[in-house]
């Protein structure tokens, strides 16, 4: 039986707020979720509220997978696809059929600021969404390439590979957009917003990744085997799949400090490549808020720009792209390492509340 004093302590840790006509009960706002920098749950919620005007359009109507860190970034975490049953009745959901489960999964939809705050109160630090809208889950609105550096390679080499991709898209008169993963890599998006299937985007992206691998075998790999990635950039085309999710733009990441998956200009990508400084493409929550205030949402065209996916046959034997900025090293100031076998890492401390073979998460 709890004493009155204990009840008072619990009460002090709860805050009731009203946002857009909806009442929320927030808990433990002073709980530190990023121990290395003392970043609290209250600060997480504050970031999501302030970034909401540019974030929500990229979340709206897309199935959301929660990635929750109830004990902070150093503790256990879990993915949650089924929207929690204890959700407020105003949190919208979308039923998406799971062939693995042979049943529907009720995904959350982050349609407004109250839902974003509710999710953040559950320590949902990372927002992973589908490349398609729930209403047309079989039709992606974009194609994505996740550029993942195998150490000692870093985001600087990702920038070079990004330009090789961009050069190909430019030949097709396709606009492409870059954002950081918020972790160690770079992600390139090609907005489509025209009728297309995942079979088409996945097959095209795989063919393109293999083309780059053929042209730059010493720097690029299209196979996801960890042992093959040492000192190279894995061009992950496999995220172009109905059953996978990718870290949403402007989402926090569960790293040592609250870094953000940040849209960047091609000029910034080129500057990082020329200066060979990986830190030029690392942004935390405070920096991103300042960038948005100054630049607006430079990722907004991804939502509306209508482009048509070329046929795979049109890729043909593309002329080999030349390195930019005289770059020949595989990493910023490091020589290319010899290939080495590495053990497949285990995922200790991870538990899942919604197991499925179908959904994977990138970024």
Buried (B, 14 or more C-beta within 10 A) or exposed (E): EEEEEEEEEEEEEEBEEEBEEBEBEBEBBEBBBBEEEEBBBBBBBBBBBBBBEBBBBBBBBBBBBBBBBBEBBBEEBBBBBBBBEEBEEBBBBBEBEBEEBEEEBBBBBBBBBBBBBBBBBBBBBBBBBBBBBBEEBEBBBBBBBBBBBBEBBBBBBBBBBBBBBBBBBEEBEBBBBBBBBBBBBBBBBBBBBEEBEBEBBBBBBBBBBBBBBEBBEEBBBBEEEBEBBBBBBBBBBBBBBBBBBBBBBBBBBBBEBBBBBBBBEBEBBBBBBBEBBBEBBBBBBEEBBEBBEEEEBBBBEBBEBEBEBBEBEEBEEBEEBEBBBEBEBBBBEBEBBEEEEBEEEEEEEEEEEBEBEBBBBBB
